[in-house]
Amino acid sequence: MVYAMYFSATGTTKKVVELIAEVLGEGLNCTSETIDFTLPIVREQKRSLEKDDIVVFGTPVYAGRVPNVLLKYIKGIEGNGAKAIPIVLYGNRNYDDALIELRNLLEEDGFRTIAAGAFVGEHSFSYTLAQGRPDEQDLKIAKDFGKSIVNMLKDNSEHSPVSVNGQTPIRGYYQPRDRKGNSIDIRKVKPKTTDSCISCKLCAEVCPMGAISFEDVRVYQNICIKCGACIKKCPTQAKYFDDPGFLYHKEELEVGLGNKRAVVETFL
Ligand SMILES: Cc1cc2nc3c(=O)[nH]c(=O)nc-3n(C[C@H](O)[C@H](O)[C@H](O)COP(=O)(O)O)c2cc1C
């Protein structure tokens, strides 16, 4: 069985992981299944894979690392010798040590990591940074990458763990800084809600932290990870950030990295 397994608040990780899993399923002639663990209720279920399974496993890059809110869930998965392909999606800045961290986590779970990739997705904070990515060019790379994995598996030439870019020991979380070089702390920042809100509750349904109250969607009852789900999925664009530190960081990224096309990197 081939699994597409991912966390994807704004859908970019989902696109790449599902495509690679589809190519593997077709190429290896086996059925594929999706495990989308974006919602907290799915992360409550224990997962155990089998030796013959192949899992394309994706997370976005948050602060140069695997999102820390996912660590408990990922550490609880039982790989049982299944093959895994760690994939990270980053928003045009850098993936720093996220891929090596994800590879290590999956190896510690008992997976054998045979290939890996760092892809690029529209930044969660922005509509302009890496806008529309993964685009056609990225998806072509994902498809070709999937085909190369199929060939590698048919040749029986895989080696595990896969070598990826990143540092050991793994560096700390990327820290945004203001004009004076002081670190910007956005951990407690939450979106605000305008009067265009029609209380459709979609934001509460899609929040990966289950933080938004169904009774009053203006209320955030749990931590907000700034994933962008409630903002980008709102049908009336009623959610926004007004925290000066957050807005400064977002603008700094858009201005500094807006003209760059960050590269996709694959490892076999
Ligand atoms: C809290 C947070 C931190 C982020 N940190 C980084 C980063 O360090 N480097 C980067 O290039 N993109 C960063 N991003 C952008 C995401 O990695 C990127 O938008 C990704 O495609 C989102 O995946 P999704 O659409 O599956 O949710 C960050 C996003 C969030 C929400």
The ligand as a MOL file (V3000), in Angstrom:
LIG
                    3D

  0  0  0     0  0            999 V3000
M  V30 BEGIN CTAB
M  V30 COUNTS 31 33 0 0 0
M  V30 BEGIN ATOM
M  V30 1 C 4.6650 29.7300 11.5910 0
M  V30 2 C 5.2250 29.5840 10.2060 0
M  V30 3 C 6.5930 29.5920 10.0010 0
M  V30 4 C 7.1230 29.4540 8.7140 0
M  V30 5 N 8.4870 29.4020 8.5660 0
M  V30 6 C 9.0180 29.2720 7.3330 0
M  V30 7 C 10.4370 29.2130 7.1600 0
M  V30 8 O 11.2110 29.1610 8.1140 0
M  V30 9 N 10.9320 29.1720 5.8950 0
M  V30 10 C 10.1070 29.2060 4.7990 0
M  V30 11 O 10.6140 29.2510 3.6860 0
M  V30 12 N 8.7460 29.1900 4.9210 0
M  V30 13 C 8.1940 29.2260 6.1680 0
M  V30 14 N 6.8170 29.2140 6.3160 0
M  V30 15 C 5.9650 29.0530 5.1290 0
M  V30 16 C 5.4770 27.5980 4.9190 0
M  V30 17 O 6.5180 26.6960 5.0580 0
M  V30 18 C 4.9000 27.4410 3.4990 0
M  V30 19 O 3.9870 28.4460 3.2200 0
M  V30 20 C 4.2490 26.0770 3.2460 0
M  V30 21 O 4.0840 25.9480 1.8400 0
M  V30 22 C 2.8840 25.9220 3.9100 0
M  V30 23 O 2.4020 24.6070 3.7300 0
M  V30 24 P 0.8310 24.2310 3.6620 0
M  V30 25 O 0.2520 24.9810 2.5060 0
M  V30 26 O 0.8270 22.7700 3.4240 0
M  V30 27 O 0.2180 24.6270 4.9650 0
M  V30 28 C 6.2630 29.3370 7.5800 0
M  V30 29 C 4.8700 29.3120 7.7980 0
M  V30 30 C 4.3610 29.4320 9.0920 0
M  V30 31 C 2.8720 29.3650 9.2840 0
M  V30 END ATOM
M  V30 BEGIN BOND
M  V30 1 1 1 2
M  V30 2 1 2 3
M  V30 3 2 2 30
M  V30 4 2 3 4
M  V30 5 1 4 5
M  V30 6 1 4 28
M  V30 7 2 5 6
M  V30 8 1 6 7
M  V30 9 1 6 13
M  V30 10 2 7 8
M  V30 11 1 7 9
M  V30 12 1 9 10
M  V30 13 2 10 11
M  V30 14 1 10 12
M  V30 15 2 12 13
M  V30 16 1 13 14
M  V30 17 1 14 15
M  V30 18 1 14 28
M  V30 19 1 15 16
M  V30 20 1 16 17
M  V30 21 1 16 18
M  V30 22 1 18 19
M  V30 23 1 18 20
M  V30 24 1 20 21
M  V30 25 1 20 22
M  V30 26 1 22 23
M  V30 27 1 23 24
M  V30 28 2 24 25
M  V30 29 1 24 26
M  V30 30 1 24 27
M  V30 31 2 28 29
M  V30 32 1 29 30
M  V30 33 1 30 31
M  V30 END BOND
M  V30 END CTAB
M  END
